[in-house]
């Protein structure tokens, strides 16, 4: 599927974005490990989460949506699947399953996925799990997990990673003693929040997390998933970049481990207003209003990078219109996402005429630059596809996004929502 995009005059609206991808993944995984029936409202129905649902069904659980769109998961114990589990292109799915399945004796599972997933690093997960006693063959998919009794460990993550941490925490639930994880920097704490809400002893202090095993099953639960701030970022950027625009996004997740993009917008002098701060299912949420703004270049590095690791494709587009230089450092993790997001960003933004220089751990962009419409490729990366689409809204002339269907991985109604704001037909 290709998109043909023309410049937009202004964007106006008051909208909601789909449910948070990270929280949706964790919710269904915890529900699969629970005894009883769990109900998850606002669950993200997209390519990446469909992979998780498919795998959980193949492990022998009843997983379905009711007439109101609530996800219902009937947890009753995991069973060896008849065939390899297809994790699609979802790194979160395969990594969390590695952790959850490692501690289930007598369950033997082969985990595989797309060609892109088979290139993504799994040793960072298998290594700490093996220290806990896990039996995991290979470090790249397809890999075989043979469930067995695990023991608690103390482990220092070499790189801050919420997905690796989540996998260890899932395994630690079935260990014979406490597990302590030391992080080199802050990472998403959705797992910790959700597990504490389910009665698990999880203590988080100065980037050290200690979890006690549960010696049984998690309790069934009800949860409402907040709007995904990573998806909202495309609307934040479009409203800031398209002249005379103003957009409000309701009930956006505002977990402080995820709000690096809000800090970036404010540092770039975007006009951002945050209202109606409250909590939803142990997570902070708020309504975010953003208006067309004159942006300034900024420098991002260190812990700030971890707090907005998924937002850099969109930040790069904003940087093309910011006055001065924008520099991103310490973001080598971008090399091993759904695409090499440093390399693909540089390749595709240059087609618009952007002045971007690629570095091993980031990039620099000089702005502002008048972008010219171009034919660009998503490289099968959902965040790159939508970032390039926003670039097309401010470029002169027509822009064609090749392989635009990738957006369905995380934001299935992206086109319809953007059209509702005034982008016109795509």
N, C-alpha and C positions, 0 to 999 in steps of 0.2 A: 504494500500500500504506500502510495506517495501522497504528500500534501502539497498543494499549491497555495502559497501564502502571499498576500499583498499587504502593503503598509496600512496601519490602522490610525484613524484620526484621534479617537479617545476611547477609553474603557471605563465603564461605570457599572456598579452592581454591588449586591450584598449576597454572599454565597457561602456554602459549606464545601469543604474538600473531603475526599474519601477518608476512611479510617486509617489510622497509623499502621504502616506496614510492620514495623518492629514489634509493636504491641500485639497486633493480630497474630503474628507468628508465635509469640510466646504464649498468648492466651490459648490457642488450640493445642500447643504442645503440653501445657500444664493440664488442660482439660483431658488430654489423652492419658495422662498419668494419674488422674483422679478416679475415685470410686463414686459412681453416680452420674447424674445428668447435669451438664453445665450449659448455660445459655450465654451467648456472646452477641451483644447488640453492636451495630456499627462496624462489623467485621469487614475488612477490605476484601472485596471480591475481585481479584486481578490475577494475572499470570503467575506471579511469584507465590501468592498464597494458595492458589489452586494446586500448585505442586505439593505444598504441605498437606492440604486436605486429601489429596489423592494418596499420598504415602500413609497417612494415618488410617484411611479406609483400608488400604492394603494390609495394614497390621492387624486387621480384624475388628475395628471399632465402627460403630454406627455414627456417621457424620452427615448431617443434612440441614437445610435451611427451612424454617417454617414459613407460614404464609405472610408473616410480618417482616421477613428477611433476617430474622435472628438465627445465628448459627447454633445448632444443638449438637452437642457431643456427648455420647453415652460411653463413659469410661468403664471398661470392664477387664482391663489387663491386655497386654500386647502379646501377639502371637507371630511366629515366623511366617513371613509372606511366601506365597507360592512362587513368586518371581522377583527379580531385582526391583528395588524401589526406584522409580524415576523421579529425581528431584528437579527435573527441568533445568532452568537456568538460575535456580535459587540457592545462593550460597548459605543463606540463613537456614534453609530447610535441611540441607545435608549436614551442616555443622551441628545444629541442635539435635538432629536425629542421632548423630554419632554419640553425643553425650547421653541422651536419654536411653539409647539401646545398649550402651556399654555395660550398664548395671542390671540388665534383665537376663538372669541365667536361663539357659535353654532356648533363648531366642537368637536365631542366626539370620543375618540380613546382609544382602549385597546392596550397596548404595551407588547409584550411577546418576547420569544426567546428560545435559547437552554437551556439545563439543566445547563450548565456552566454559561451562562449569568444570569440565575435566582439566582445564588449564589453571584453575584457581587453586591457591595454596591450601592444603588440608593438613600438612605436617604440623602446623602451629596448633591444630586441635588434637591430632592423634598423639603427639608427643606427651602433653600433660596427662591425657587419658591413659596412656600406657604406664605412666608413673603411678597411676592409681590402680593398676592391675588389669587394664582393659586389654582385650585381645582384638586388635585391629590390623588386618592385613593390608599392606600398601599404604601409600601416603597421597595418592591421587586416585580419583574415581576411575573405574569402579573399584570400590574397596569393600572388604567383608568385615562385619562386626559380629563377633560371637560373644553374647552376653555372659558375664560372670560376676562373681562377688568382687566388689571394689573396696579399697581402703582410703581413708582420708589422707590428704597430703598438704604440704605447704608449697606453693608454687608462685614464682614471679614471672609475670607475662613479659616477654621481651619487647612487645609492642602493645600499646593500649588497644584493645579490640573487644567490643561488646559481644560480638558473636562467639568468640573463643571463650570469654567469661561465661556467657550463657550456657555453652556446652559443658563446661566444667561444673557449673552449679547444678545442672540437670543430673550429671553423673553423681555428684556429691550427695544428692538426695538419697541414693541407695548405698552409700558407703558405710563402712563400719565405725567411722568416727568423724570428727569435724574436719573440714577442708578450709584452708586459708589461701586467698589469692591476693598477691601484691600487684598493683598496677603502676606502671611508670607515669601515667597521666590519667586524667578523667575520661571515662567512657560512659555510654548510656547505662542507666541504672534501672531500666524497665523490669528486668528479671527480679532484682532485689525487691523493688516495690511490690510486685505482684506476689512473690513468694511470701513476703511478710504479711500481706493481706490474707493469705491462705493459712496463716498460723505457723509458718516455718521460721525458725530462729536464724535470722540473717543480720549480722552486725557489720555496718559499714563505717569505717573510721580512717580518715586521712589516706584514701585510696587503697585501703586494705579491707577485704571482704572475708568474713568468716561465716560459714554456714554449717549447721548441725544436720545430720541425716534425719529422716522422718520415720524410718523403720516401719514402712507400710505404704499407704496411698495418700495422695493429696485429697482434700475434700472437694466435692463438686462446688461450683460457684456460679454467680451471675456477674457480668461485667459489661460496661459500655466503653467502647474504644473511642478516644478523642480523634479529631481531625489530624491528619499527618502534616507536620510542619514542613517536611521535605517536599510534599506536593504543593503546599501553600506557597512555597518559595517561588514557583513559576508565576503565580499571580502577584506576589509582592513585586517581583522584578518587572513584570509587564506594566503594572500600575505606575511604578517609579519611572519607567523609560518612555512610555507613550505619552505625548503631551496632553494636558488637560484631563488626565485620568484620575479617578478616585475609586478604590475598591475596598470593601470590608469583607474579611473572611472570619466566619463565626466558629467558635468552639475549637480553636487550634490548640494542639498540645504544646505546652510551654515548659516542659521539663528542662531544667537548667543545663542538663548535659546535651541538649539539642538546640539551644537558642543561640548558637554562634552566629547564625545567619542574621538574627535580629541585631546582635552587636555589630555585625558587619554593615548592615544597612544604616544604623545610627552613626557609625564611624564615617560612612560615606556621605553623611548629611542628608540622607533620605528623610522625607516627612512621614514619620511612623507614629501612630497613636495606639496604645494598648489599653483596652478597657475590659470591665466585667471579669476580672480575674477570679477564678474559683477552682474547685477540685472536682474531678470526675473519675471515679474508679481508682483512687489513690494517685492520680496524675493531675498536675496543675494544667488548666486551660485558660484561654482568654480570647477576646475578639480583637482582631488586628485590622486597623485602617491604615492604608497607605495611599499617598497622592504623588502625582508627577513631581519629580525633584531634579535639581541640579546636583549631580553626584561628584564626589572627590575621590581621588585614588587613595588607597590604603595599603598597608603591609600586614600580612597575616602569617603567623608562624607559631610553633610550640603547641601548647595545650589547646589554643583556639582552633587549630586545624581539626582536632578530634571532635570538637563540638559542632562541626558543620561539614564533616567529611563528604556527605552526599550532595552538598550544595555548590560545590566548586564549578561544575559546568555552567550553572546559571550565574554565579558570581563573575565568571569570566566574561559573559556577555555584558553584564552591567559595567564591568571594567572598561569595555571598549568605548563607553559613553561618559566615563568619569574623567574629570580634569586631572591631568598628571599621571603618574605611574602607579599601577597596582602590582604588588609583588606577593607571591605565595611561596612559602618555604616549608620544609618539614612535612610535605604531603606526598611522600613516595608511595603511600598506600593507594593513591589514585591509579598507580600503574597496574594494579591487580583487581580492579573492579570489573563490571560487566564488559568493559573495554579498557584499554590503556587510556584512561581519561586525560592524561597529560598529552600524550601523542595525538589522540584523535581530536581533542580540542584545538590544538595548534593547527593541525591539518585543515579542519573544517572552518575555523574562524578566519584563517588566512584567505579562504575563498571569498569571504565577504569584504576583504580588504583590511581586516584587523591587523594591528601591529602587536603580535604576540611572539615572545621568545620562550622556547621550551628549555627547562632545566631538569636535571635528574630527579629532583624532589619537588618540582613545582613549575611555575612560569611567571613571566612578567608581561604586563600589557600597558602600552602607552595610549592615552586617550586625551580628548575624545576623537573618534574617527567616524566619518560618514560611511556607513556600511552600504554596500551595493548588493542587490539581490543576486543569488547564486544557486546553483544546484549542489546540494550538500547531502551527506550520507550519515545516518544515525549509527552505523556500524553495529546495529542490533542492540544498542544501549538506550534504555528508556529515558534516562535523564539527559543524555545528549540530544535525543530526538526532540524533547520538549524545550530544551534550552535553545536549540537552533530555530525552533518555531517562533520563540519570542524574539530572537534576533531578526527573523523575517518580518515581524510587525513594525520594526523601525528602520529596515533597510529600504533603499530606493529601488523601485521596480519589483519584479516578482521573484519569489524564492521557492524552490522545490526541495522538499525533504524526502529523500529516498529511504525506504525501509522504515517509514514512520510508524508502522504497526507496533514497533517496540514499546511505545508508550503504554500499551495495554498491560504491560508487566506490572505497573504500579498505579496507573491513573487512567482507568478505562474510559471515563467520561470527560477526558481532558478537552477534546475538540468541542463537545457540546457546551461545556462550561465556559470555555473561552468565547464561543459564539454568543452565549447569553450576555456576555460583558460588552459585546459590540464589535467583535472582530470581523463579522460578516462571514460569508461562505468560504470554506476551505476546500 
